[in-house]
Amino acid sequence: MFEFFLGYSAGSATASRAATLARSAAAADGLRHSNRVEDVNERVDQLMIVVRAMWSLMEKHGLTPQDLEAEIDHLDQLDGVADGAIRSGPVPCPSCDSMVAPGLKACQFCGAPVTRGDTHPLSGV
């Protein structure tokens, strides 16, 4: 569709150049997505090493798979929903009491800094 608009606006003589530019843009966009996927895969691989190291240390200190499962269940429920994820919800602004969306460090209405009350070590994961 992008090729059509470029070709139509530039005239039929430049339509083939427009098609080439569109293909180049699509290829570059695909490369960007590919790099993001590779970055995510690399981070997952790094996290797997950390998880394996932590489990190895836990086993050396006498913890069992049941202990690990119980802790996973506990952490999963910290956000109030047992859904296999840790998600933070909106928090009230300390200044104006409006609800501040997750990810914001300041109130979107009054600009007051907002601190999240979650002090658990995995809160930033």
N, C-alpha and C positions, 0 to 999 in steps of 0.2 A: 504494500500500500504506500509506503514511504517513497518507493521508486516512482510510483504513479504521480504523486504530488510534485516531486522534484522535476520529473519529466514534463508534466503539464505546465508548471510555472516557468520552466526554463525554455520550453519549446522542444519540438521533436528532434532538432539537430543536436541538442545536448542531452537527450534522453539516455543515450548509452553511457555518457559520463556520469549522469545522475545515478544510474543503476550500479555503476562501479563504486561510486562513493557510498551508496547505501549498503552494498555488500561489505565494503571495508569497515563501515561503522558497525555492522552486525558482527563481523569477525572480532573487532576490538571489544565489543560488549561481551561476546562469548568468552574471550580471554580473561576479562575482568571477573566474570562469574567463575571461571575455572580457577583463577588464583584464589578467590574467596573460599572455594571448596577445598583447595589444597591447604589453605591456612587453617580451616576448621579441622581437617583431618590431622594436621600436624599437632594442633592443640589437643585433640582427643588422644592421640598417641602419647603425648606428654602426660596428660592426666591419667592415662592407664598405668604408666610407670609409677606415678605418685600413689595411686590407689593400691597397686601391688605391693609397694614398699610399706605403706601404712598397714595393710593387712598382715604382712609378714611380721612387722613389729608387734602388732596386736596379738598374733598367735604366740609369739615368743613370751608375751606377758600373760598367757593363759586364757585369752578370750576365745570364745567359740563362735562358729557361724550363727548360732542362735542369738548370741550377744549382739553380733553385727546386725542381724535382721531386726532385732528389737530396737536398736538405735536408729536404723533406717526408718522404721515405722514412726518413731518418735519425731525425728527431724521432718518427715513428710507432713506431719500434722501440726507443725509449728505455725504454719500460715492459716490454720483453720480448715484446710481441705486435704483429705487423704487422696492425692491425685498423682503421686510419683514425682512431684516437682516442688521446689521452694519458690514461691512467688510472693512478692510484697504488694500490698494493696495501698490505696490512698491513705494518707495520714492527715490529721487536722493541723492547720497552721497554728503555731503558738500565739500569733498576733491577732488574726482576724477570724479564726475558727473555720475558714473555708477548707475544703478537702483538697490536698495537694497530691497530684498524680504521682505514681511510682516513677523514679528516675529523675525527678526534679529536685534540685538542691535548695530552691527558694520558692516561696508562694507565688503563684502566677497572678494573684490579685494585688497583694500589698508588697511583695518583694522580700518579706522577712525570711531569713535563713531557716531551713527546716532540717532537723536531725531525725534520722530514723531511729526508733527505739530498739531495733533488733541488734543485739550485741553478740549473737551466736557466731562462732568462728566461720561457719559456712554461709553467713548472710550475704557475702559478696560473690558467691559462686553463681 
